[in-house]
């Protein structure tokens, strides 16, 4: 397996003046090229720190990709660091890059200054990657050790310049390092905590092949994504291995799995109802329109949504959804009985086939010992009758509203199975 480190250089990253997007882009590109990224690190504009960090990265990886520090100013010292690191004997002007710099200056009506010219100055022991979007070329150094081929790549920090040079980098990686193939496949689950899911899969995970990795990726609106990854020299074999384990995973988890890849609960509900030719009505209290917002973000959602209401106050629950005054007095707004009457009321109001209703306490205040902050009742109604679910979540108001909405969508999903 080819391992890589990504190093971004510049004080502006370390002080939070800019956000590093380069390493994310490079990671995706290297992954497609069959290279596993093991390390990402940001380094300030210090020659000693750059040299120290790069030596460690080169020692521990087959490939090191650097961005930043190639500009014309005094704080741009990457080129100097690389010449020291690789024992370069001299610098020379790369003719192709110098001509491009002259064209840029001429187009802008500028003279070519020494600072402009020096952008084309490169160490004598590097392979140059021309920069067709800017002035600083990319540089590739052979850092091979005995019986081990290694490579160091330096690219500009300007994102669009760096991105335009990555195809050339990937070609060099393919030719010099002969990477294998990395294949990922993701399934999406809902309705189980991460620790419980890990316990459920513990024995199965212990028996995975050594080149197969399982990652847990929790998200309050989605659930938990499980990503299977395999590295193999053969593409078809990689795909076959992942598909085999994916089938086993689905068999173990059963109805906890609701999709693959980028699937979400709202897209699943949309597709189910569209295929059935059915329509949904939504009554929201504690979720404040979050469920409706998630569904209407899907193009064509008007095909499956009859309508919805936000009945936040008791008065609106009574007047709009016909929740009984006695129900609220006896059980309170946050109760199974209220949620069920809300679901029944909104279904009748919009003459829908199915209905969702939520009532709860998103926080930060309003909770009691019996009904703590994070409590939510969800009721769904349809051809299966009417059913309710009660959960208590922990989190701030915004996070709770998202989790309440996910719980509601998932509860309807289960009833539609």
C-alpha beads as a LAMMPS data file, in Angstrom:
LAMMPS data file: protein, C-alpha beads

417 atoms
416 bonds

1 atom types
1 bond types

-500.0 500.0 xlo xhi
-500.0 500.0 ylo yhi
-500.0 500.0 zlo zhi

Masses

1 110.0

Atoms # bond

1 1 1 0.000 0.000 0.000
2 1 1 1.269 3.460 -0.906
3 1 1 1.051 5.820 2.079
4 1 1 1.087 9.600 1.834
5 1 1 1.375 12.685 4.027
6 1 1 -0.072 16.070 3.109
7 1 1 1.640 19.192 4.465
8 1 1 0.180 22.678 4.144
9 1 1 2.606 25.524 4.768
10 1 1 1.838 29.040 5.966
11 1 1 1.304 31.011 9.165
12 1 1 -2.061 32.138 7.776
13 1 1 -3.381 28.589 8.208
14 1 1 -2.102 28.186 11.759
15 1 1 -3.607 31.468 12.993
16 1 1 -6.968 30.688 11.400
17 1 1 -6.797 33.511 8.860
18 1 1 -7.672 31.082 6.077
19 1 1 -9.235 27.630 6.063
20 1 1 -7.206 24.808 4.556
21 1 1 -9.273 23.366 1.709
22 1 1 -6.244 22.134 -0.216
23 1 1 -5.637 19.039 1.896
24 1 1 -9.251 17.880 1.488
25 1 1 -9.012 18.186 -2.293
26 1 1 -5.632 16.442 -2.423
27 1 1 -6.928 13.637 -0.181
28 1 1 -9.784 12.937 -2.582
29 1 1 -7.446 12.953 -5.566
30 1 1 -4.917 10.649 -3.925
31 1 1 -7.658 8.279 -2.859
32 1 1 -8.815 8.026 -6.486
33 1 1 -5.214 7.328 -7.448
34 1 1 -5.019 4.402 -5.012
35 1 1 -2.923 6.187 -2.378
36 1 1 -3.809 6.082 1.323
37 1 1 -3.369 9.367 3.180
38 1 1 -2.029 8.666 6.671
39 1 1 -1.121 12.165 7.836
40 1 1 -2.211 15.769 7.381
41 1 1 -0.252 18.552 9.025
42 1 1 0.041 22.340 8.810
43 1 1 3.420 24.018 9.290
44 1 1 4.263 27.673 9.917
45 1 1 6.684 29.772 7.872
46 1 1 9.747 28.541 9.753
47 1 1 12.631 26.897 7.928
48 1 1 13.536 24.716 10.906
49 1 1 9.938 23.550 11.444
50 1 1 9.447 22.812 7.753
51 1 1 12.653 20.765 7.557
52 1 1 11.947 18.872 10.783
53 1 1 8.385 18.005 9.795
54 1 1 9.193 17.027 6.223
55 1 1 11.994 14.700 7.341
56 1 1 9.553 12.859 9.596
57 1 1 6.906 12.677 6.872
58 1 1 9.365 11.427 4.255
59 1 1 10.702 8.798 6.630
60 1 1 7.226 7.426 7.410
61 1 1 5.547 7.686 3.985
62 1 1 6.082 6.826 0.338
63 1 1 4.699 10.146 -0.859
64 1 1 4.651 13.643 0.621
65 1 1 2.580 16.402 -0.982
66 1 1 3.201 20.010 0.095
67 1 1 1.206 23.124 -0.717
68 1 1 2.108 26.734 -0.037
69 1 1 5.197 28.832 0.510
70 1 1 6.143 29.170 -3.173
71 1 1 5.303 32.867 -3.579
72 1 1 7.760 35.707 -4.296
73 1 1 7.891 37.245 -0.805
74 1 1 10.392 36.734 2.011
75 1 1 8.052 34.536 4.052
76 1 1 7.733 32.074 1.156
77 1 1 10.554 29.709 2.080
78 1 1 9.352 26.306 0.864
79 1 1 11.681 26.309 -2.128
80 1 1 14.694 27.018 0.090
81 1 1 13.653 24.283 2.520
82 1 1 13.315 21.752 -0.299
83 1 1 16.734 22.569 -1.716
84 1 1 18.295 21.987 1.722
85 1 1 16.253 18.847 2.340
86 1 1 17.123 17.234 -1.003
87 1 1 20.742 18.425 -1.153
88 1 1 20.208 20.507 -4.269
89 1 1 23.468 21.874 -5.663
90 1 1 22.082 24.867 -7.530
91 1 1 19.008 26.588 -8.979
92 1 1 18.109 27.279 -12.593
93 1 1 15.380 29.166 -14.434
94 1 1 12.800 26.837 -15.916
95 1 1 12.311 28.197 -19.428
96 1 1 8.697 27.100 -19.861
97 1 1 7.541 28.698 -16.616
98 1 1 9.590 31.843 -17.225
99 1 1 7.996 32.353 -20.642
100 1 1 4.560 31.945 -19.116
101 1 1 5.403 34.550 -16.451
102 1 1 6.520 36.977 -19.167
103 1 1 3.231 36.462 -21.021
104 1 1 1.224 37.132 -17.858
105 1 1 3.142 40.341 -17.170
106 1 1 2.816 41.512 -20.777
107 1 1 -0.912 40.844 -20.765
108 1 1 -1.250 42.992 -17.640
109 1 1 1.025 45.724 -18.982
110 1 1 3.687 45.043 -16.368
111 1 1 7.451 44.734 -16.524
112 1 1 8.959 41.424 -15.434
113 1 1 10.531 42.195 -12.062
114 1 1 13.248 40.147 -10.385
115 1 1 10.622 38.798 -7.984
116 1 1 8.465 37.696 -10.920
117 1 1 11.437 36.116 -12.661
118 1 1 12.543 34.254 -9.551
119 1 1 9.214 32.414 -9.466
120 1 1 10.623 30.294 -12.309
121 1 1 13.800 29.552 -10.336
122 1 1 13.831 25.878 -9.282
123 1 1 16.323 23.433 -7.699
124 1 1 18.399 21.484 -10.211
125 1 1 17.284 18.086 -8.879
126 1 1 13.520 18.415 -9.355
127 1 1 11.047 17.579 -12.095
128 1 1 8.973 20.660 -12.902
129 1 1 5.187 20.626 -13.214
130 1 1 4.294 23.746 -15.228
131 1 1 1.717 26.063 -13.690
132 1 1 -0.686 27.271 -16.397
133 1 1 -2.824 29.232 -13.929
134 1 1 -0.150 31.193 -12.070
135 1 1 3.541 31.932 -11.701
136 1 1 4.916 29.323 -9.258
137 1 1 5.608 25.909 -10.836
138 1 1 5.156 22.612 -9.066
139 1 1 8.228 20.561 -8.198
140 1 1 8.714 16.825 -7.792
141 1 1 11.710 15.352 -5.967
142 1 1 12.930 11.769 -5.821
143 1 1 13.345 10.943 -2.122
144 1 1 13.837 7.216 -2.622
145 1 1 15.696 5.137 -0.100
146 1 1 17.398 1.777 -0.606
147 1 1 14.877 -0.621 -2.216
148 1 1 12.053 1.895 -1.604
149 1 1 10.754 4.354 -4.172
150 1 1 9.618 7.625 -2.620
151 1 1 8.464 10.963 -3.939
152 1 1 7.996 14.508 -2.641
153 1 1 5.693 16.929 -4.471
154 1 1 5.508 20.685 -3.875
155 1 1 2.538 22.657 -5.237
156 1 1 1.338 26.273 -4.983
157 1 1 -0.994 27.149 -2.127
158 1 1 -3.493 28.968 -4.349
159 1 1 -6.317 26.395 -4.608
160 1 1 -7.216 26.728 -8.290
161 1 1 -3.547 26.609 -9.285
162 1 1 -2.925 23.498 -7.185
163 1 1 -6.086 21.797 -8.473
164 1 1 -5.050 22.368 -12.083
165 1 1 -1.756 20.565 -11.453
166 1 1 -3.124 17.448 -9.732
167 1 1 -3.717 15.451 -12.955
168 1 1 0.009 15.707 -13.688
169 1 1 0.792 14.683 -10.107
170 1 1 -1.464 11.636 -10.355
171 1 1 0.210 10.609 -13.599
172 1 1 3.627 10.770 -11.929
173 1 1 2.310 8.763 -8.979
174 1 1 1.001 6.097 -11.332
175 1 1 4.267 5.890 -13.265
176 1 1 6.713 6.026 -10.364
177 1 1 4.941 4.492 -7.354
178 1 1 2.593 1.956 -8.978
179 1 1 -0.252 2.348 -6.465
180 1 1 -3.037 -0.185 -6.146
181 1 1 -6.762 0.441 -5.947
182 1 1 -8.834 1.718 -3.027
183 1 1 -12.541 0.930 -3.095
184 1 1 -15.097 2.394 -0.687
185 1 1 -18.743 1.497 -0.174
186 1 1 -21.036 3.069 2.404
187 1 1 -24.308 1.979 3.973
188 1 1 -26.473 4.191 6.168
189 1 1 -28.137 3.133 9.422
190 1 1 -30.545 4.729 11.863
191 1 1 -32.001 3.760 15.219
192 1 1 -28.944 2.561 17.132
193 1 1 -26.209 4.340 19.114
194 1 1 -22.639 4.204 17.820
195 1 1 -21.362 2.226 20.830
196 1 1 -24.208 -0.285 20.528
197 1 1 -23.572 -0.640 16.815
198 1 1 -19.866 -1.255 17.414
199 1 1 -20.694 -3.906 20.019
200 1 1 -23.125 -5.561 17.616
201 1 1 -20.432 -5.740 14.916
202 1 1 -17.450 -6.476 17.167
203 1 1 -17.011 -10.167 16.328
204 1 1 -17.695 -9.639 12.623
205 1 1 -15.256 -6.717 12.491
206 1 1 -12.527 -8.776 14.191
207 1 1 -12.678 -11.256 11.299
208 1 1 -12.264 -8.734 8.482
209 1 1 -9.364 -9.250 6.070
210 1 1 -6.300 -7.206 7.007
211 1 1 -6.725 -4.888 4.010
212 1 1 -10.374 -4.140 4.853
213 1 1 -11.333 -1.296 7.167
214 1 1 -14.698 -0.311 8.660
215 1 1 -15.303 3.329 9.642
216 1 1 -18.174 4.702 11.756
217 1 1 -19.402 8.148 10.661
218 1 1 -22.226 9.457 12.916
219 1 1 -24.426 12.400 11.921
220 1 1 -27.532 13.633 13.803
221 1 1 -29.649 14.087 10.675
222 1 1 -28.496 10.978 8.843
223 1 1 -27.749 8.362 11.473
224 1 1 -24.509 6.403 11.264
225 1 1 -22.773 5.793 7.972
226 1 1 -20.651 2.652 7.855
227 1 1 -17.886 2.887 5.273
228 1 1 -16.105 -0.247 4.101
229 1 1 -12.730 0.347 2.467
230 1 1 -10.358 -2.109 0.856
231 1 1 -6.932 -1.672 -0.702
232 1 1 -5.939 -4.179 -3.337
233 1 1 -3.651 -4.303 -6.334
234 1 1 -6.547 -5.510 -8.470
235 1 1 -9.588 -3.287 -9.027
236 1 1 -12.086 -6.080 -9.653
237 1 1 -10.890 -7.988 -6.622
238 1 1 -11.293 -4.872 -4.456
239 1 1 -14.885 -4.421 -5.578
240 1 1 -15.667 -8.109 -5.062
241 1 1 -14.278 -8.076 -1.504
242 1 1 -16.242 -4.971 -0.509
243 1 1 -19.493 -6.285 -1.989
244 1 1 -19.103 -9.572 -0.101
245 1 1 -18.592 -7.854 3.236
246 1 1 -21.342 -5.352 2.476
247 1 1 -23.804 -8.191 1.981
248 1 1 -22.782 -9.704 5.331
249 1 1 -23.133 -6.317 7.028
250 1 1 -26.651 -5.789 5.700
251 1 1 -27.647 -9.265 6.830
252 1 1 -26.451 -8.595 10.384
253 1 1 -28.046 -5.156 10.689
254 1 1 -31.352 -5.878 8.971
255 1 1 -33.861 -3.013 9.116
256 1 1 -31.339 -0.708 10.794
257 1 1 -29.948 -0.174 7.289
258 1 1 -31.970 2.255 5.219
259 1 1 -29.693 3.204 2.347
260 1 1 -26.297 3.417 0.714
261 1 1 -23.858 6.161 -0.197
262 1 1 -25.406 9.609 0.079
263 1 1 -28.943 8.393 0.851
264 1 1 -30.822 10.301 3.556
265 1 1 -33.987 9.560 5.492
266 1 1 -35.868 12.262 3.613
267 1 1 -34.873 10.958 0.178
268 1 1 -35.904 7.465 1.235
269 1 1 -39.348 8.641 2.435
270 1 1 -39.765 10.661 -0.755
271 1 1 -38.966 7.662 -2.959
272 1 1 -41.214 5.274 -1.006
273 1 1 -44.225 7.593 -1.111
274 1 1 -43.651 8.520 -4.746
275 1 1 -43.509 4.854 -5.750
276 1 1 -46.683 4.172 -3.773
277 1 1 -48.438 7.207 -5.221
278 1 1 -49.242 8.359 -1.678
279 1 1 -49.195 11.740 0.045
280 1 1 -47.997 12.921 3.438
281 1 1 -49.167 15.596 5.892
282 1 1 -46.998 16.904 8.725
283 1 1 -47.850 18.531 12.053
284 1 1 -44.833 19.938 13.883
285 1 1 -44.499 21.467 17.304
286 1 1 -40.998 20.995 18.749
287 1 1 -39.408 20.493 15.311
288 1 1 -40.686 23.864 14.093
289 1 1 -40.829 22.973 10.407
290 1 1 -37.565 21.008 10.277
291 1 1 -39.229 17.866 8.887
292 1 1 -41.028 19.818 6.187
293 1 1 -37.848 21.725 5.325
294 1 1 -35.905 18.496 4.846
295 1 1 -38.566 17.027 2.577
296 1 1 -39.219 20.109 0.441
297 1 1 -35.479 20.445 -0.235
298 1 1 -35.957 17.460 -2.566
299 1 1 -36.974 18.409 -6.128
300 1 1 -40.451 17.100 -6.894
301 1 1 -41.502 16.942 -3.243
302 1 1 -44.877 18.486 -4.146
303 1 1 -45.767 15.055 -5.535
304 1 1 -45.773 13.518 -2.054
305 1 1 -46.627 16.367 0.341
306 1 1 -50.233 17.412 0.893
307 1 1 -49.393 20.106 3.429
308 1 1 -48.202 20.822 6.914
309 1 1 -48.621 23.039 9.949
310 1 1 -46.505 24.263 12.846
311 1 1 -48.791 24.125 15.866
312 1 1 -46.496 25.398 18.575
313 1 1 -49.041 26.664 21.070
314 1 1 -51.787 24.669 22.736
315 1 1 -54.337 27.010 21.147
316 1 1 -53.119 26.184 17.648
317 1 1 -53.170 22.474 18.421
318 1 1 -56.800 22.809 19.487
319 1 1 -57.964 25.205 16.762
320 1 1 -56.081 23.806 13.767
321 1 1 -55.680 20.111 14.537
322 1 1 -58.696 19.572 16.780
323 1 1 -56.613 18.273 19.686
324 1 1 -59.001 17.970 22.633
325 1 1 -58.727 20.460 25.486
326 1 1 -59.176 17.559 27.906
327 1 1 -56.192 15.744 26.362
328 1 1 -53.903 18.698 26.963
329 1 1 -55.183 19.211 30.501
330 1 1 -54.861 15.550 31.464
331 1 1 -51.680 14.487 29.643
332 1 1 -49.997 17.724 28.556
333 1 1 -48.774 18.793 25.127
334 1 1 -45.736 16.499 25.325
335 1 1 -47.555 13.185 25.429
336 1 1 -48.487 10.172 23.349
337 1 1 -52.128 11.209 23.413
338 1 1 -51.439 14.711 22.110
339 1 1 -49.082 13.457 19.390
340 1 1 -51.645 10.931 18.180
341 1 1 -54.419 13.507 18.031
342 1 1 -52.084 15.840 16.125
343 1 1 -51.306 13.091 13.584
344 1 1 -54.971 12.249 13.180
345 1 1 -55.904 15.915 12.851
346 1 1 -53.334 16.842 10.209
347 1 1 -54.091 13.712 8.173
348 1 1 -57.769 14.676 8.066
349 1 1 -57.007 18.365 7.500
350 1 1 -55.085 17.667 4.299
351 1 1 -56.867 14.448 3.290
352 1 1 -53.468 12.715 3.209
353 1 1 -52.581 9.032 3.108
354 1 1 -49.968 9.298 5.855
355 1 1 -49.176 11.765 8.619
356 1 1 -46.319 12.624 10.971
357 1 1 -46.704 14.610 14.191
358 1 1 -44.062 15.739 16.687
359 1 1 -44.335 17.256 20.143
360 1 1 -41.499 17.593 22.626
361 1 1 -39.034 19.797 24.483
362 1 1 -36.075 20.966 22.383
363 1 1 -34.620 23.091 25.201
364 1 1 -32.719 24.685 26.682
365 1 1 -35.558 25.282 29.161
366 1 1 -38.973 23.774 29.716
367 1 1 -37.965 20.353 30.966
368 1 1 -39.102 18.546 34.112
369 1 1 -38.080 15.341 35.870
370 1 1 -40.862 13.462 34.092
371 1 1 -40.397 15.237 30.771
372 1 1 -36.744 16.304 30.494
373 1 1 -35.219 18.512 27.827
374 1 1 -34.653 16.351 24.760
375 1 1 -37.956 14.474 25.125
376 1 1 -39.978 13.924 21.968
377 1 1 -43.162 12.071 21.093
378 1 1 -43.580 11.115 17.448
379 1 1 -46.832 9.760 16.054
380 1 1 -47.408 8.446 12.546
381 1 1 -50.704 7.577 10.944
382 1 1 -51.568 5.646 7.801
383 1 1 -52.954 2.386 6.437
384 1 1 -51.171 0.639 9.318
385 1 1 -53.248 2.581 11.844
386 1 1 -51.620 5.006 14.267
387 1 1 -48.488 4.418 16.324
388 1 1 -46.199 6.446 18.561
389 1 1 -42.585 6.525 19.691
390 1 1 -40.949 8.267 22.655
391 1 1 -37.255 9.145 22.839
392 1 1 -35.011 11.352 24.940
393 1 1 -31.966 12.921 23.284
394 1 1 -29.125 15.049 24.635
395 1 1 -27.905 18.145 22.870
396 1 1 -28.567 21.826 22.341
397 1 1 -31.809 23.139 20.869
398 1 1 -30.707 23.044 17.235
399 1 1 -29.213 19.566 17.494
400 1 1 -32.311 18.257 19.281
401 1 1 -34.607 19.611 16.574
402 1 1 -32.539 17.840 13.920
403 1 1 -32.567 14.561 15.858
404 1 1 -36.300 14.844 16.551
405 1 1 -36.931 15.261 12.817
406 1 1 -34.720 12.272 12.008
407 1 1 -36.544 10.169 14.590
408 1 1 -39.874 11.102 12.991
409 1 1 -38.748 10.275 9.461
410 1 1 -37.213 6.994 10.579
411 1 1 -40.329 5.991 12.514
412 1 1 -42.434 6.485 9.392
413 1 1 -39.824 4.509 7.398
414 1 1 -40.174 1.543 9.745
415 1 1 -43.965 1.605 9.510
416 1 1 -43.743 1.676 5.713
417 1 1 -41.516 -1.420 5.509

Bonds

1 1 1 2
2 1 2 3
3 1 3 4
4 1 4 5
5 1 5 6
6 1 6 7
7 1 7 8
8 1 8 9
9 1 9 10
10 1 10 11
11 1 11 12
12 1 12 13
13 1 13 14
14 1 14 15
15 1 15 16
16 1 16 17
17 1 17 18
18 1 18 19
19 1 19 20
20 1 20 21
21 1 21 22
22 1 22 23
23 1 23 24
24 1 24 25
25 1 25 26
26 1 26 27
27 1 27 28
28 1 28 29
29 1 29 30
30 1 30 31
31 1 31 32
32 1 32 33
33 1 33 34
34 1 34 35
35 1 35 36
36 1 36 37
37 1 37 38
38 1 38 39
39 1 39 40
40 1 40 41
41 1 41 42
42 1 42 43
43 1 43 44
44 1 44 45
45 1 45 46
46 1 46 47
47 1 47 48
48 1 48 49
49 1 49 50
50 1 50 51
51 1 51 52
52 1 52 53
53 1 53 54
54 1 54 55
55 1 55 56
56 1 56 57
57 1 57 58
58 1 58 59
59 1 59 60
60 1 60 61
61 1 61 62
62 1 62 63
63 1 63 64
64 1 64 65
65 1 65 66
66 1 66 67
67 1 67 68
68 1 68 69
69 1 69 70
70 1 70 71
71 1 71 72
72 1 72 73
73 1 73 74
74 1 74 75
75 1 75 76
76 1 76 77
77 1 77 78
78 1 78 79
79 1 79 80
80 1 80 81
81 1 81 82
82 1 82 83
83 1 83 84
84 1 84 85
85 1 85 86
86 1 86 87
87 1 87 88
88 1 88 89
89 1 89 90
90 1 90 91
91 1 91 92
92 1 92 93
93 1 93 94
94 1 94 95
95 1 95 96
96 1 96 97
97 1 97 98
98 1 98 99
99 1 99 100
100 1 100 101
101 1 101 102
102 1 102 103
103 1 103 104
104 1 104 105
105 1 105 106
106 1 106 107
107 1 107 108
108 1 108 109
109 1 109 110
110 1 110 111
111 1 111 112
112 1 112 113
113 1 113 114
114 1 114 115
115 1 115 116
116 1 116 117
117 1 117 118
118 1 118 119
119 1 119 120
120 1 120 121
121 1 121 122
122 1 122 123
123 1 123 124
124 1 124 125
125 1 125 126
126 1 126 127
127 1 127 128
128 1 128 129
129 1 129 130
130 1 130 131
131 1 131 132
132 1 132 133
133 1 133 134
134 1 134 135
135 1 135 136
136 1 136 137
137 1 137 138
138 1 138 139
139 1 139 140
140 1 140 141
141 1 141 142
142 1 142 143
143 1 143 144
144 1 144 145
145 1 145 146
146 1 146 147
147 1 147 148
148 1 148 149
149 1 149 150
150 1 150 151
151 1 151 152
152 1 152 153
153 1 153 154
154 1 154 155
155 1 155 156
156 1 156 157
157 1 157 158
158 1 158 159
159 1 159 160
160 1 160 161
161 1 161 162
162 1 162 163
163 1 163 164
164 1 164 165
165 1 165 166
166 1 166 167
167 1 167 168
168 1 168 169
169 1 169 170
170 1 170 171
171 1 171 172
172 1 172 173
173 1 173 174
174 1 174 175
175 1 175 176
176 1 176 177
177 1 177 178
178 1 178 179
179 1 179 180
180 1 180 181
181 1 181 182
182 1 182 183
183 1 183 184
184 1 184 185
185 1 185 186
186 1 186 187
187 1 187 188
188 1 188 189
189 1 189 190
190 1 190 191
191 1 191 192
192 1 192 193
193 1 193 194
194 1 194 195
195 1 195 196
196 1 196 197
197 1 197 198
198 1 198 199
199 1 199 200
200 1 200 201
201 1 201 202
202 1 202 203
203 1 203 204
204 1 204 205
205 1 205 206
206 1 206 207
207 1 207 208
208 1 208 209
209 1 209 210
210 1 210 211
211 1 211 212
212 1 212 213
213 1 213 214
214 1 214 215
215 1 215 216
216 1 216 217
217 1 217 218
218 1 218 219
219 1 219 220
220 1 220 221
221 1 221 222
222 1 222 223
223 1 223 224
224 1 224 225
225 1 225 226
226 1 226 227
227 1 227 228
228 1 228 229
229 1 229 230
230 1 230 231
231 1 231 232
232 1 232 233
233 1 233 234
234 1 234 235
235 1 235 236
236 1 236 237
237 1 237 238
238 1 238 239
239 1 239 240
240 1 240 241
241 1 241 242
242 1 242 243
243 1 243 244
244 1 244 245
245 1 245 246
246 1 246 247
247 1 247 248
248 1 248 249
249 1 249 250
250 1 250 251
251 1 251 252
252 1 252 253
253 1 253 254
254 1 254 255
255 1 255 256
256 1 256 257
257 1 257 258
258 1 258 259
259 1 259 260
260 1 260 261
261 1 261 262
262 1 262 263
263 1 263 264
264 1 264 265
265 1 265 266
266 1 266 267
267 1 267 268
268 1 268 269
269 1 269 270
270 1 270 271
271 1 271 272
272 1 272 273
273 1 273 274
274 1 274 275
275 1 275 276
276 1 276 277
277 1 277 278
278 1 278 279
279 1 279 280
280 1 280 281
281 1 281 282
282 1 282 283
283 1 283 284
284 1 284 285
285 1 285 286
286 1 286 287
287 1 287 288
288 1 288 289
289 1 289 290
290 1 290 291
291 1 291 292
292 1 292 293
293 1 293 294
294 1 294 295
295 1 295 296
296 1 296 297
297 1 297 298
298 1 298 299
299 1 299 300
300 1 300 301
301 1 301 302
302 1 302 303
303 1 303 304
304 1 304 305
305 1 305 306
306 1 306 307
307 1 307 308
308 1 308 309
309 1 309 310
310 1 310 311
311 1 311 312
312 1 312 313
313 1 313 314
314 1 314 315
315 1 315 316
316 1 316 317
317 1 317 318
318 1 318 319
319 1 319 320
320 1 320 321
321 1 321 322
322 1 322 323
323 1 323 324
324 1 324 325
325 1 325 326
326 1 326 327
327 1 327 328
328 1 328 329
329 1 329 330
330 1 330 331
331 1 331 332
332 1 332 333
333 1 333 334
334 1 334 335
335 1 335 336
336 1 336 337
337 1 337 338
338 1 338 339
339 1 339 340
340 1 340 341
341 1 341 342
342 1 342 343
343 1 343 344
344 1 344 345
345 1 345 346
346 1 346 347
347 1 347 348
348 1 348 349
349 1 349 350
350 1 350 351
351 1 351 352
352 1 352 353
353 1 353 354
354 1 354 355
355 1 355 356
356 1 356 357
357 1 357 358
358 1 358 359
359 1 359 360
360 1 360 361
361 1 361 362
362 1 362 363
363 1 363 364
364 1 364 365
365 1 365 366
366 1 366 367
367 1 367 368
368 1 368 369
369 1 369 370
370 1 370 371
371 1 371 372
372 1 372 373
373 1 373 374
374 1 374 375
375 1 375 376
376 1 376 377
377 1 377 378
378 1 378 379
379 1 379 380
380 1 380 381
381 1 381 382
382 1 382 383
383 1 383 384
384 1 384 385
385 1 385 386
386 1 386 387
387 1 387 388
388 1 388 389
389 1 389 390
390 1 390 391
391 1 391 392
392 1 392 393
393 1 393 394
394 1 394 395
395 1 395 396
396 1 396 397
397 1 397 398
398 1 398 399
399 1 399 400
400 1 400 401
401 1 401 402
402 1 402 403
403 1 403 404
404 1 404 405
405 1 405 406
406 1 406 407
407 1 407 408
408 1 408 409
409 1 409 410
410 1 410 411
411 1 411 412
412 1 412 413
413 1 413 414
414 1 414 415
415 1 415 416
416 1 416 417
